[in-house]
Structure formats: C-alpha cells, structure tokens
C-alpha cells in the first residue's frame, strides 16, 4: 500500500487549479502546503491533496517527464469516474480513454483516462469488487 506520491509539475499554480477541479468529484478536497525549509536540507516545497484526514498526492515545482508517472485515483462508483473525467476535460486535460469498462483487465473494472497539463497519465477507476 502506498502512503504518498510526489510529482513534479512545470507550472505549480496551473496544476493546483487543475487538480483542485479534477479531484473534487473523487472526494479528494483537502489541501495542505508544506514549506520545504521545515524538512531536511533540500526538501522541496509541496502542495498536497487528500481525503479522510490523509494527504497522499503531492505536487512540487520541477522538471517534467510525462512518461515518469501514471497515477490511478480510486472512485467510489461509475458516476464518480464520469464526473472526474468531465472535470478533467473541462479543466484542460487531454482525453486518453473515455469512461467505460476496461474489459482487458476485468469486466468490473470501470475507468477513464486523461493526460494532465504536463502530460502525466491519470486514471480514475472504480473496481466494484474492491468496494
């Protein structure tokens, strides 16, 4: 199980605005700023997102390699997948797979895929057997 993920973004303000809109339909609404000077030497400033008292998805300003990450976000149902996809597209994402069953994984695997403004691959996924 993962505790947290950092991704580097080219424009921090743009990415904060993007993820604020995109993650809200998934119930990921909490935001936390971490000042790097409060951490060990060389720690980056971070902008965090989370839910249920946990912050687990962090953005940091830096060099971008869109091939470096694919992030799958849990959705509580198919409607949440659809809403996150719609929010992402409205916020400037690029379509990378419209909402629907991903039969090549499992008939109960429902997901949508987009590319964020830096080209990172995002997936919003509902796996009914995990709920």
N, CA, C and O atoms as a MOPAC input file, in Angstrom:
PM7 MOZYME 1SCF
protein

 N      0.85000 1    -1.17800 1     0.00000 1
 C      0.00000 1     0.00000 1     0.00000 1
 C      0.89000 1     1.23400 1     0.00000 1
 O      1.88900 1     1.28700 1     0.71700 1
 N      0.52900 1     2.21000 1    -0.79500 1
 C      1.27800 1     3.45700 1    -0.85400 1
 C      0.76800 1     4.44200 1     0.18800 1
 O     -0.41700 1     4.45400 1     0.52400 1
 N      1.66800 1     5.25800 1     0.68800 1
 C      1.30700 1     6.32000 1     1.61600 1
 C      1.19600 1     7.66800 1     0.91000 1
 O      0.31000 1     8.46300 1     1.22000 1
 N      2.09900 1     7.92400 1    -0.04100 1
 C      2.05800 1     9.19600 1    -0.75300 1
 C      2.86900 1     9.12100 1    -2.04500 1
 O      3.72000 1     8.25000 1    -2.22400 1
 N      2.57100 1    10.07300 1    -2.94300 1
 C      3.24800 1    10.19000 1    -4.22500 1
 C      3.54300 1    11.66700 1    -4.45500 1
 O      2.68800 1    12.51700 1    -4.20400 1
 N      4.75400 1    11.98100 1    -4.93600 1
 C      5.11000 1    13.33000 1    -5.38000 1
 C      5.21700 1    13.29200 1    -6.89800 1
 O      5.75200 1    12.33200 1    -7.45400 1
 N      4.71700 1    14.32300 1    -7.57800 1
 C      5.03100 1    14.50500 1    -8.99200 1
 C      5.51800 1    15.93100 1    -9.18800 1
 O      5.04400 1    16.86000 1    -8.53500 1
 N      6.46500 1    16.08700 1   -10.09200 1
 C      6.96800 1    17.41300 1   -10.44400 1
 C      6.10000 1    17.99000 1   -11.54600 1
 O      5.70400 1    17.28100 1   -12.47100 1
 N      5.80500 1    19.28500 1   -11.44700 1
 C      4.97700 1    19.96900 1   -12.44000 1
 C      5.70800 1    21.21300 1   -12.92700 1
 O      6.53700 1    21.78000 1   -12.21600 1
 N      5.38900 1    21.62800 1   -14.14900 1
 C      6.08000 1    22.77000 1   -14.74800 1
 C      5.49800 1    24.10500 1   -14.31400 1
 O      6.20500 1    25.11300 1   -14.30700 1
 N      4.22400 1    24.12800 1   -13.95300 1
 C      3.55300 1    25.36200 1   -13.53900 1
 C      2.68800 1    25.01800 1   -12.32400 1
 O      1.58400 1    24.49300 1   -12.46300 1
 N      3.19900 1    25.31600 1   -11.15100 1
 C      2.54800 1    24.90100 1    -9.91100 1
 C      1.14300 1    25.47700 1    -9.77300 1
 O      0.21900 1    24.75000 1    -9.40700 1
 N      0.96200 1    26.75500 1   -10.05600 1
 C     -0.36900 1    27.36500 1    -9.92000 1
 C     -1.37400 1    26.71300 1   -10.86600 1
 O     -2.50700 1    26.43200 1   -10.47600 1
 N     -0.96000 1    26.47400 1   -12.10100 1
 C     -1.85000 1    25.82500 1   -13.07500 1
 C     -2.23200 1    24.42800 1   -12.60100 1
 O     -3.39200 1    24.02800 1   -12.70100 1
 N     -1.25600 1    23.69000 1   -12.08800 1
 C     -1.51600 1    22.32300 1   -11.64100 1
 C     -2.38100 1    22.28800 1   -10.39200 1
 O     -3.22500 1    21.40300 1   -10.26000 1
 N     -2.19500 1    23.22200 1    -9.47600 1
 C     -3.05700 1    23.28800 1    -8.29600 1
 C     -4.50100 1    23.52000 1    -8.73100 1
 O     -5.41300 1    22.84700 1    -8.25100 1
 N     -4.70700 1    24.46800 1    -9.63600 1
 C     -6.06500 1    24.73700 1   -10.12800 1
 C     -6.64200 1    23.51000 1   -10.82500 1
 O     -7.80400 1    23.16700 1   -10.60800 1
 N     -5.85200 1    22.84900 1   -11.65500 1
 C     -6.30400 1    21.65800 1   -12.37900 1
 C     -6.71700 1    20.56400 1   -11.41100 1
 O     -7.83400 1    20.05200 1   -11.49800 1
 N     -5.83900 1    20.19900 1   -10.49200 1
 C     -6.12500 1    19.08700 1    -9.58900 1
 C     -7.22200 1    19.41400 1    -8.58600 1
 O     -7.94200 1    18.51600 1    -8.15000 1
 N     -7.36300 1    20.66900 1    -8.21500 1
 C     -8.47200 1    21.05700 1    -7.33200 1
 C     -9.80400 1    20.71600 1    -7.99000 1
 O    -10.69900 1    20.18400 1    -7.33200 1
 N     -9.94500 1    21.01500 1    -9.27400 1
 C    -11.17900 1    20.72200 1   -10.00400 1
 C    -11.34900 1    19.23200 1   -10.26700 1
 O    -12.43700 1    18.68200 1   -10.09200 1
 N    -10.27900 1    18.58900 1   -10.68400 1
 C    -10.34400 1    17.20100 1   -11.13200 1
 C    -10.55600 1    16.21500 1    -9.98700 1
 O    -11.28000 1    15.23200 1   -10.14400 1
 N     -9.93900 1    16.46600 1    -8.85300 1
 C    -10.01400 1    15.50400 1    -7.74500 1
 C    -11.25900 1    15.67600 1    -6.88500 1
 O    -11.62300 1    14.75700 1    -6.15200 1
 N    -11.91900 1    16.82700 1    -6.95500 1
 C    -13.11300 1    17.07000 1    -6.13100 1
 C    -14.20500 1    16.01400 1    -6.32300 1
 O    -14.78000 1    15.57600 1    -5.32600 1
 N    -14.52600 1    15.57700 1    -7.55700 1
 C    -15.56800 1    14.54900 1    -7.70100 1
 C    -15.20500 1    13.21400 1    -7.05200 1
 O    -16.07400 1    12.36900 1    -6.83600 1
 N    -13.92500 1    13.02700 1    -6.74400 1
 C    -13.48200 1    11.78800 1    -6.10100 1
 C    -13.42500 1    11.94700 1    -4.58300 1
 O    -12.99800 1    11.03400 1    -3.87600 1
 N    -13.85500 1    13.10100 1    -4.08600 1
 C    -13.83100 1    13.35100 1    -2.65000 1
 C    -12.46100 1    13.75400 1    -2.13500 1
 O    -12.24300 1    13.79400 1    -0.92400 1
 N    -11.53900 1    14.05200 1    -3.03500 1
 C    -10.18700 1    14.47400 1    -2.65000 1
 C    -10.18600 1    15.99300 1    -2.66400 1
 O     -9.98200 1    16.62300 1    -3.70200 1
 N    -10.41700 1    16.56300 1    -1.50100 1
 C    -10.63100 1    18.00300 1    -1.41600 1
 C     -9.67300 1    18.70400 1    -0.47800 1
 O     -9.48100 1    19.91400 1    -0.59600 1
 N     -9.06900 1    17.98800 1     0.44400 1
 C     -8.18200 1    18.63100 1     1.40800 1
 C     -6.90300 1    19.08300 1     0.72000 1
 O     -6.35000 1    18.38100 1    -0.12600 1
 N     -6.45200 1    20.25700 1     1.09800 1
 C     -5.20300 1    20.78400 1     0.55800 1
 C     -4.29100 1    21.17000 1     1.70600 1
 O     -4.74600 1    21.69200 1     2.72400 1
 N     -3.00800 1    20.91400 1     1.53900 1
 C     -2.02300 1    21.25900 1     2.54600 1
 C     -0.76100 1    21.72900 1     1.83900 1
 O     -0.29200 1    21.09300 1     0.89500 1
 N     -0.21600 1    22.84700 1     2.30400 1
 C      1.06000 1    23.33800 1     1.79600 1
 C      2.14200 1    22.95500 1     2.78900 1
 O      1.98000 1    23.14900 1     3.99400 1
 N      3.24100 1    22.41300 1     2.29100 1
 C      4.38000 1    22.08700 1     3.13600 1
 C      5.56500 1    22.92700 1     2.67600 1
 O      5.97300 1    22.85000 1     1.51700 1
 N      6.11000 1    23.71900 1     3.57600 1
 C      7.25600 1    24.55500 1     3.28300 1
 C      8.51700 1    23.70200 1     3.40400 1
 O      8.81400 1    23.18400 1     4.48000 1
 N      9.24700 1    23.55500 1     2.32100 1
 C     10.42100 1    22.69800 1     2.29600 1
 C     11.45900 1    23.02900 1     3.35000 1
 O     12.20800 1    22.15000 1     3.77500 1
 N     11.51800 1    24.27600 1     3.77600 1
 C     12.51600 1    24.64500 1     4.79000 1
 C     12.22200 1    23.99100 1     6.13200 1
 O     13.08700 1    23.95000 1     7.00600 1
 N     11.00000 1    23.47700 1     6.30100 1
 C     10.63900 1    22.78100 1     7.54000 1
 C     11.08200 1    21.31800 1     7.52700 1
 O     10.96300 1    20.62600 1     8.53900 1
 N     11.58500 1    20.85100 1     6.40400 1
 C     12.02900 1    19.46800 1     6.28600 1
 C     13.54400 1    19.37900 1     6.29700 1
 O     14.22500 1    20.34200 1     6.65000 1
 N     14.06900 1    18.23300 1     5.91500 1
 C     15.51900 1    18.06900 1     5.85200 1
 C     16.10700 1    18.94900 1     4.74400 1
 O     15.36700 1    19.41900 1     3.88000 1
 N     17.42000 1    19.17600 1     4.75600 1
 C     18.04400 1    20.00800 1     3.71900 1
 C     17.68200 1    19.52600 1     2.31500 1
 O     17.72600 1    18.33100 1     2.02000 1
 N     17.32700 1    20.47700 1     1.46400 1
 C     16.99200 1    20.16600 1     0.08200 1
 C     15.56300 1    19.70100 1    -0.15200 1
 O     15.19800 1    19.39200 1    -1.28700 1
 N     14.74300 1    19.64400 1     0.89800 1
 C     13.35500 1    19.18400 1     0.73100 1
 C     12.57300 1    20.22100 1    -0.07300 1
 O     12.67500 1    21.41600 1     0.20700 1
 N     11.79600 1    19.78800 1    -1.06600 1
 C     11.04300 1    20.75100 1    -1.88300 1
 C      9.79900 1    21.26500 1    -1.15800 1
 O      9.27700 1    20.61500 1    -0.25300 1
 N      9.33800 1    22.44200 1    -1.57300 1
 C      8.01000 1    22.90100 1    -1.17400 1
 C      7.00700 1    21.97400 1    -1.84800 1
 O      7.20600 1    21.56200 1    -2.99100 1
 N      5.93500 1    21.64900 1    -1.14100 1
 C      4.94000 1    20.70900 1    -1.65800 1
 C      3.53600 1    21.27600 1    -1.51300 1
 O      3.24000 1    22.01700 1    -0.57500 1
 N      2.69300 1    20.91900 1    -2.44400 1
 C      1.26800 1    21.24400 1    -2.40000 1
 C      0.53500 1    19.91500 1    -2.39500 1
 O      0.60200 1    19.16400 1    -3.36800 1
 N     -0.17400 1    19.61500 1    -1.29000 1
 C     -0.75400 1    18.29700 1    -1.11400 1
 C     -2.25900 1    18.26200 1    -1.24500 1
 O     -2.94800 1    19.25000 1    -0.99000 1
 N     -2.75800 1    17.10400 1    -1.64700 1
 C     -4.19000 1    16.83100 1    -1.77400 1
 C     -4.49000 1    15.52900 1    -1.04900 1
 O     -3.66800 1    14.61300 1    -1.05000 1
 N     -5.65600 1    15.44100 1    -0.43300 1
 C     -6.00600 1    14.21600 1     0.24400 1
 C     -7.47000 1    14.16900 1     0.62500 1
 O     -8.27900 1    14.99600 1     0.20300 1
 N     -7.78000 1    13.17300 1     1.43600 1
 C     -9.15300 1    12.94800 1     1.90700 1
 C     -9.09700 1    12.13900 1     3.19500 1
 O     -8.11900 1    11.44700 1     3.47900 1
 N    -10.15700 1    12.24500 1     3.95100 1
 C    -10.29400 1    11.43700 1     5.17300 1
 C     -9.10500 1    11.57800 1     6.11600 1
 O     -8.63200 1    10.59700 1     6.69000 1
 N     -8.63300 1    12.80900 1     6.26700 1
 C     -7.55500 1    13.07100 1     7.20500 1
 C     -6.16800 1    12.70700 1     6.71700 1
 O     -5.20900 1    12.80000 1     7.48300 1
 N     -6.03100 1    12.29500 1     5.46700 1
 C     -4.73100 1    11.92300 1     4.90900 1
 C     -4.42200 1    12.78600 1     3.69900 1
 O     -5.30200 1    13.06600 1     2.88500 1
 N     -3.18400 1    13.20200 1     3.58500 1
 C     -2.70200 1    13.88600 1     2.39700 1
 C     -1.73500 1    12.92700 1     1.70700 1
 O     -0.73500 1    12.51800 1     2.29900 1
 N     -2.02800 1    12.57200 1     0.47100 1
 C     -1.28000 1    11.49500 1    -0.18000 1
 C     -0.81300 1    11.80800 1    -1.59200 1
 O     -0.01300 1    11.05700 1    -2.15200 1
 N     -1.28500 1    12.88300 1    -2.17400 1
 C     -0.89300 1    13.24000 1    -3.53900 1
 C     -0.29300 1    14.63200 1    -3.49200 1
 O     -0.97100 1    15.60000 1    -3.14700 1
 N      0.98900 1    14.73000 1    -3.84300 1
 C      1.74400 1    15.97000 1    -3.67500 1
 C      2.30200 1    16.46700 1    -5.00000 1
 O      2.77000 1    15.68200 1    -5.82500 1
 N      2.24600 1    17.79000 1    -5.19200 1
 C      2.84300 1    18.44600 1    -6.34700 1
 C      4.06600 1    19.22500 1    -5.90100 1
 O      4.08800 1    19.80100 1    -4.81300 1
 N      5.08000 1    19.23800 1    -6.74900 1
 C      6.24900 1    20.07900 1    -6.49900 1
 C      6.68900 1    20.68100 1    -7.82800 1
 O      6.57800 1    20.04800 1    -8.87800 1
 N      7.18600 1    21.90500 1    -7.76600 1
 C      7.71300 1    22.56900 1    -8.95100 1
 C      8.98100 1    21.84200 1    -9.38800 1
 O      9.82700 1    21.51900 1    -8.55500 1
 N      9.11800 1    21.58300 1   -10.68900 1
 C     10.33400 1    20.92200 1   -11.13400 1
 C     10.29500 1    20.53200 1   -12.58800 1
 O      9.38900 1    20.90500 1   -13.33300 1
 N     11.30000 1    19.77300 1   -12.97500 1
 C     11.38400 1    19.27400 1   -14.34100 1
 C     10.35500 1    18.17300 1   -14.53600 1
 O     10.10600 1    17.36400 1   -13.64300 1
 N      9.76900 1    18.16100 1   -15.71300 1
 C      8.68800 1    17.22900 1   -16.01300 1
 C      9.14500 1    16.19300 1   -17.03100 1
 O      9.76800 1    16.53000 1   -18.03800 1
 N      8.83400 1    14.94200 1   -16.76300 1
 C      8.95700 1    13.85900 1   -17.73100 1
 C      7.63800 1    13.10500 1   -17.65900 1
 O      7.44400 1    12.26200 1   -16.78200 1
 N      6.74500 1    13.40500 1   -18.56800 1
 C      5.38900 1    12.85100 1   -18.50300 1
 C      5.36400 1    11.32900 1   -18.52700 1
 O      4.36700 1    10.72600 1   -18.13000 1
 N      6.43000 1    10.70400 1   -18.97900 1
 C      6.48500 1     9.24400 1   -19.00700 1
 C      6.82100 1     8.66600 1   -17.63900 1
 O      6.77400 1     7.45300 1   -17.43700 1
 N      7.16100 1     9.55300 1   -16.69700 1
 C      7.66000 1     9.09600 1   -15.39500 1
 C      6.56000 1     8.64400 1   -14.44300 1
 O      6.85300 1     8.00600 1   -13.43200 1
 N      5.30500 1     8.95900 1   -14.73900 1
 C      4.26000 1     8.60800 1   -13.77800 1
 C      2.93300 1     8.29900 1   -14.45700 1
 O      2.55500 1     8.91800 1   -15.45200 1
 N      2.25900 1     7.34600 1   -13.89800 1
 C      0.84900 1     7.06900 1   -14.18500 1
 C      0.20900 1     6.97100 1   -12.81500 1
 O      0.63600 1     6.17000 1   -11.98500 1
 N     -0.82200 1     7.78900 1   -12.56900 1
 C     -1.45600 1     7.80900 1   -11.25500 1
 C     -2.91300 1     7.39500 1   -11.40400 1
 O     -3.66400 1     7.99300 1   -12.17500 1
 N     -3.30500 1     6.36600 1   -10.65900 1
 C     -4.68300 1     5.90600 1   -10.65300 1
 C     -5.36600 1     6.36100 1    -9.37600 1
 O     -4.89700 1     6.07000 1    -8.27500 1
 N     -6.47100 1     7.07400 1    -9.52100 1
 C     -7.24100 1     7.56800 1    -8.38300 1
 C     -8.49300 1     6.71700 1    -8.20700 1
 O     -9.19700 1     6.43900 1    -9.17700 1
 N     -8.77100 1     6.30400 1    -6.98200 1
 C     -9.94000 1     5.48900 1    -6.66800 1
 C    -11.20200 1     6.33600 1    -6.74900 1
 O    -11.25800 1     7.44400 1    -6.21500 1
 N    -12.20400 1     5.80600 1    -7.41700 1
 C    -13.54000 1     6.40200 1    -7.45200 1
 C    -14.48700 1     5.46900 1    -6.71200 1
 O    -14.29600 1     4.25300 1    -6.72700 1
 N    -15.49600 1     6.02200 1    -6.07200 1
 C    -16.42600 1     5.21100 1    -5.29100 1
 C    -17.53000 1     4.57000 1    -6.12000 1
 O    -18.24900 1     3.69800 1    -5.63200 1
 N    -17.66700 1     4.99900 1    -7.37000 1
 C    -18.67600 1     4.42500 1    -8.24900 1
 C    -18.42700 1     4.90800 1    -9.67500 1
 O    -17.55300 1     5.74500 1    -9.90500 1
 N    -19.18300 1     4.39100 1   -10.61900 1
 C    -19.00500 1     4.78100 1   -12.01500 1
 C    -19.32900 1     6.24900 1   -12.22600 1
 O    -18.68300 1     6.91200 1   -13.03800 1
 N    -20.32300 1     6.77000 1   -11.50700 1
 C    -20.67900 1     8.18800 1   -11.64200 1
 C    -19.50900 1     9.08500 1   -11.24900 1
 O    -19.29700 1    10.12700 1   -11.86800 1
 N    -18.75800 1     8.69900 1   -10.24100 1
 C    -17.59300 1     9.48800 1    -9.82500 1
 C    -16.50200 1     9.44700 1   -10.89600 1
 O    -15.82200 1    10.44800 1   -11.12400 1
 N    -16.32900 1     8.29800 1   -11.55400 1
 C    -15.38400 1     8.20500 1   -12.66900 1
 C    -15.80200 1     9.19500 1   -13.75500 1
 O    -14.98200 1     9.97100 1   -14.24600 1
 N    -17.07500 1     9.16000 1   -14.12300 1
 C    -17.58900 1    10.04500 1   -15.17000 1
 C    -17.41200 1    11.51500 1   -14.79000 1
 O    -17.03000 1    12.33300 1   -15.62700 1
 N    -17.68900 1    11.84900 1   -13.52800 1
 C    -17.58100 1    13.23800 1   -13.06800 1
 C    -16.13500 1    13.71400 1   -13.05600 1
 O    -15.85500 1    14.85100 1   -13.43600 1
 N    -15.21900 1    12.86200 1   -12.62800 1
 C    -13.79900 1    13.23400 1   -12.61700 1
 C    -13.29100 1    13.43600 1   -14.04300 1
 O    -12.54500 1    14.37600 1   -14.31900 1
 N    -13.70100 1    12.54900 1   -14.94200 1
 C    -13.30500 1    12.68200 1   -16.34300 1
 C    -13.83800 1    13.99300 1   -16.91800 1
 O    -13.10000 1    14.72500 1   -17.57800 1
 N    -15.10700 1    14.29200 1   -16.67500 1
 C    -15.70200 1    15.53400 1   -17.17800 1
 C    -14.99900 1    16.75600 1   -16.59100 1
 O    -14.73700 1    17.72600 1   -17.30300 1
 N    -14.69500 1    16.71000 1   -15.29500 1
 C    -13.99400 1    17.82100 1   -14.65700 1
 C    -12.60500 1    17.99400 1   -15.25200 1
 O    -12.15700 1    19.11800 1   -15.47900 1
 N    -11.92900 1    16.88700 1   -15.50400 1
 C    -10.59100 1    16.95300 1   -16.09000 1
 C    -10.63200 1    17.56200 1   -17.49200 1
 O     -9.81900 1    18.42400 1   -17.82600 1
 N    -11.57200 1    17.11300 1   -18.29600 1
 C    -11.67600 1    17.64600 1   -19.65200 1
 C    -12.00700 1    19.13700 1   -19.61900 1
 O    -11.45200 1    19.91100 1   -20.39900 1
 N    -12.90400 1    19.54300 1   -18.72600 1
 C    -13.25600 1    20.95900 1   -18.60300 1
 C    -12.08600 1    21.79300 1   -18.10600 1
 O    -11.99200 1    22.98300 1   -18.40700 1
 N    -11.19000 1    21.16500 1   -17.34100 1
 C    -10.04200 1    21.87700 1   -16.77800 1
 C     -8.83100 1    21.86600 1   -17.71100 1
 O     -7.77500 1    22.38600 1   -17.35000 1
 N     -8.96400 1    21.28700 1   -18.89700 1
 C     -7.89100 1    21.34000 1   -19.87800 1
 C     -7.12200 1    20.05700 1   -20.10900 1
 O     -6.08100 1    20.07700 1   -20.76600 1
 N     -7.60600 1    18.93600 1   -19.58500 1
 C     -6.93600 1    17.65500 1   -19.81400 1
 C     -7.08300 1    17.23400 1   -21.27300 1
 O     -7.90500 1    17.76900 1   -22.01600 1
 N     -6.27000 1    16.27000 1   -21.65600 1
 C     -6.37600 1    15.63600 1   -22.96300 1
 C     -6.94500 1    14.24200 1   -22.75500 1
 O     -6.49600 1    13.50100 1   -21.88100 1
 N     -7.93600 1    13.89200 1   -23.56500 1
 C     -8.54100 1    12.56700 1   -23.46500 1
 C     -7.49700 1    11.49000 1   -23.74100 1
 O     -6.70600 1    11.59100 1   -24.67900 1
 N     -7.51600 1    10.46200 1   -22.90700 1
 C     -6.62600 1     9.32600 1   -23.11600 1
 C     -7.39300 1     8.01700 1   -22.90500 1
 O     -6.79600 1     6.96300 1   -22.68500 1
 N     -8.72500 1     8.10100 1   -22.97700 1
 C     -9.58400 1     6.92400 1   -22.81900 1
 C    -10.87400 1     7.30100 1   -22.12400 1
 O    -10.89400 1     7.48600 1   -20.90700 1
 N    -11.94900 1     7.41500 1   -22.87900 1
 C    -13.24300 1     7.81700 1   -22.32500 1
 C    -13.72100 1     6.82500 1   -21.26300 1
 O    -13.27500 1     5.67700 1   -21.24100 1
 N    -14.62800 1     7.26100 1   -20.38200 1
 C    -15.14800 1     6.37100 1   -19.35000 1
 C    -15.78400 1     5.11600 1   -19.95500 1
 O    -16.49600 1     5.18000 1   -20.95700 1
 N    -15.51100 1     3.98900 1   -19.32600 1
 C    -16.09300 1     2.73600 1   -19.76600 1
 C    -15.40900 1     1.55700 1   -19.10700 1
 O    -14.40800 1     1.70500 1   -18.40600 1
 N    -15.96800 1     0.39100 1   -19.34500 1
 C    -15.38400 1    -0.83800 1   -18.80100 1
 C    -14.05200 1    -1.10900 1   -19.49300 1
 O    -13.91300 1    -0.91700 1   -20.70100 1
 N    -13.09200 1    -1.55200 1   -18.71900 1
 C    -11.78800 1    -1.94700 1   -19.25500 1
 C    -11.75900 1    -3.47400 1   -19.24000 1
 O    -11.17500 1    -4.10300 1   -18.35700 1
 N    -12.41100 1    -4.04200 1   -20.25200 1
 C    -12.62900 1    -5.48500 1   -20.31000 1
 C    -11.33100 1    -6.26900 1   -20.35500 1
 O    -11.29600 1    -7.42500 1   -19.93500 1
 N    -10.26700 1    -5.66500 1   -20.85600 1
 C     -8.98400 1    -6.35900 1   -20.91200 1
 C     -8.41000 1    -6.58400 1   -19.52500 1
 O     -7.54100 1    -7.43900 1   -19.35700 1
 N     -8.87800 1    -5.83100 1   -18.51000 1
 C     -8.47200 1    -6.07500 1   -17.12200 1
 C     -9.48800 1    -6.96200 1   -16.40900 1
 O     -9.13800 1    -7.98800 1   -15.82600 1
 N    -10.74300 1    -6.54900 1   -16.46900 1
 C    -11.82300 1    -7.26400 1   -15.78500 1
 C    -13.12800 1    -6.59100 1   -16.19000 1
 O    -13.14500 1    -5.37100 1   -16.35400 1
 N    -14.22000 1    -7.33100 1   -16.35800 1
 C    -15.47700 1    -6.70400 1   -16.76200 1
 C    -16.02600 1    -5.72800 1   -15.71000 1
 O    -16.88600 1    -4.90200 1   -16.01400 1
 N    -15.53100 1    -5.82900 1   -14.48800 1
 C    -16.00000 1    -4.93400 1   -13.41700 1
 C    -15.05800 1    -3.75100 1   -13.20200 1
 O    -15.23700 1    -2.98200 1   -12.25700 1
 N    -14.07000 1    -3.60100 1   -14.05900 1
 C    -13.07700 1    -2.52300 1   -13.97300 1
 C    -13.58300 1    -1.38200 1   -14.84600 1
 O    -13.56200 1    -1.48100 1   -16.07300 1
 N    -14.03700 1    -0.30100 1   -14.21900 1
 C    -14.59400 1     0.85200 1   -14.93200 1
 C    -13.65500 1     2.02400 1   -14.71700 1
 O    -13.31500 1     2.34700 1   -13.57900 1
 N    -13.23400 1     2.66600 1   -15.80100 1
 C    -12.22900 1     3.71200 1   -15.66600 1
 C    -12.34000 1     4.74700 1   -16.78200 1
 O    -13.02900 1     4.55300 1   -17.78400 1
 N    -11.63800 1     5.84300 1   -16.56600 1
 C    -11.43700 1     6.87600 1   -17.57700 1
 C     -9.99100 1     7.33400 1   -17.46000 1
 O     -9.42000 1     7.35000 1   -16.37000 1
 N     -9.40900 1     7.70400 1   -18.58400 1
 C     -8.01100 1     8.11300 1   -18.60500 1
 C     -7.85400 1     9.47000 1   -19.28400 1
 O     -8.48000 1     9.75100 1   -20.30700 1
 N     -7.00600 1    10.29900 1   -18.69200 1
 C     -6.68300 1    11.60600 1   -19.26200 1
 C     -5.19100 1    11.86500 1   -19.09700 1
 O     -4.49600 1    11.17000 1   -18.35600 1
 N     -4.72000 1    12.88100 1   -19.80600 1
 C     -3.37800 1    13.40800 1   -19.61300 1
 C     -3.52300 1    14.78700 1   -18.98400 1
 O     -4.29400 1    15.61500 1   -19.46900 1
 N     -2.78200 1    15.03600 1   -17.90300 1
 C     -2.85500 1    16.33900 1   -17.24000 1
 C     -2.10200 1    17.38500 1   -18.06100 1
 O     -1.54300 1    17.04600 1   -19.10400 1
 N     -2.07000 1    18.65800 1   -17.62000 1
 C     -1.41500 1    19.69600 1   -18.42500 1
 C      0.06800 1    19.44600 1   -18.70900 1
 O      0.60400 1    19.98900 1   -19.67500 1
 N      0.73500 1    18.64100 1   -17.89000 1
 C      2.13400 1    18.29900 1   -18.15200 1
 C      2.27700 1    16.98300 1   -18.89900 1
 O      3.39600 1    16.54500 1   -19.16600 1
 N      1.16300 1    16.34600 1   -19.24000 1
 C      1.20100 1    15.10200 1   -19.98600 1
 C      1.22700 1    13.84100 1   -19.13100 1
 O      1.35000 1    12.73600 1   -19.66000 1
 N      1.11000 1    13.99800 1   -17.80000 1
 C      1.07300 1    12.81600 1   -16.94400 1
 C     -0.21400 1    12.03700 1   -17.19000 1
 O     -1.27400 1    12.62300 1   -17.41200 1
 N     -0.11200 1    10.72900 1   -17.14900 1
 C     -1.24300 1     9.83500 1   -17.34100 1
 C     -1.99900 1     9.67400 1   -16.02800 1
 O     -1.43900 1     9.23000 1   -15.02600 1
 N     -3.28000 1    10.04100 1   -16.04800 1
 C     -4.14700 1     9.89900 1   -14.87600 1
 C     -5.26600 1     8.93400 1   -15.20700 1
 O     -5.77600 1     8.91400 1   -16.32700 1
 N     -5.64000 1     8.13900 1   -14.22700 1
 C     -6.75300 1     7.21200 1   -14.38600 1
 C     -7.68000 1     7.37400 1   -13.19000 1
 O     -7.23000 1     7.43000 1   -12.04600 1
 N     -8.95900 1     7.44800 1   -13.46200 1
 C     -9.99100 1     7.46400 1   -12.42800 1
 C    -10.66400 1     6.10200 1   -12.52700 1
 O    -11.21300 1     5.76500 1   -13.57500 1
 N    -10.63200 1     5.31800 1   -11.46200 1
 C    -11.02900 1     3.91300 1   -11.59000 1
 C    -11.94800 1     3.46600 1   -10.45600 1
 O    -11.74600 1     3.78700 1    -9.28400 1
 N    -12.95700 1     2.71600 1   -10.86100 1
 C    -13.87300 1     2.06900 1    -9.93000 1
 C    -13.79200 1     0.57500 1   -10.18100 1
 O    -14.09100 1     0.09700 1   -11.27500 1
 N    -13.38100 1    -0.15700 1    -9.15100 1
 C    -13.33000 1    -1.61500 1    -9.20600 1
 C    -14.37500 1    -2.11500 1    -8.20700 1
 O    -14.14700 1    -2.09400 1    -6.99800 1
 N    -15.50100 1    -2.55600 1    -8.71500 1
 C    -16.64000 1    -2.87400 1    -7.85200 1
 C    -16.30000 1    -3.92000 1    -6.81000 1
 O    -16.85200 1    -3.88800 1    -5.71000 1
 N    -15.41400 1    -4.84200 1    -7.12200 1
 C    -15.06900 1    -5.89700 1    -6.15900 1
 C    -14.22700 1    -5.37700 1    -5.00400 1
 O    -14.02800 1    -6.09100 1    -4.02100 1
 N    -13.73300 1    -4.15500 1    -5.09900 1
 C    -12.93500 1    -3.58500 1    -4.02200 1
 C    -13.74800 1    -2.65500 1    -3.11600 1
 O    -13.19600 1    -2.03500 1    -2.20800 1
 N    -15.04400 1    -2.55900 1    -3.35800 1
 C    -15.88000 1    -1.65600 1    -2.55600 1
 C    -16.89400 1    -2.43600 1    -1.76300 1
 O    -17.68700 1    -1.84900 1    -1.02700 1

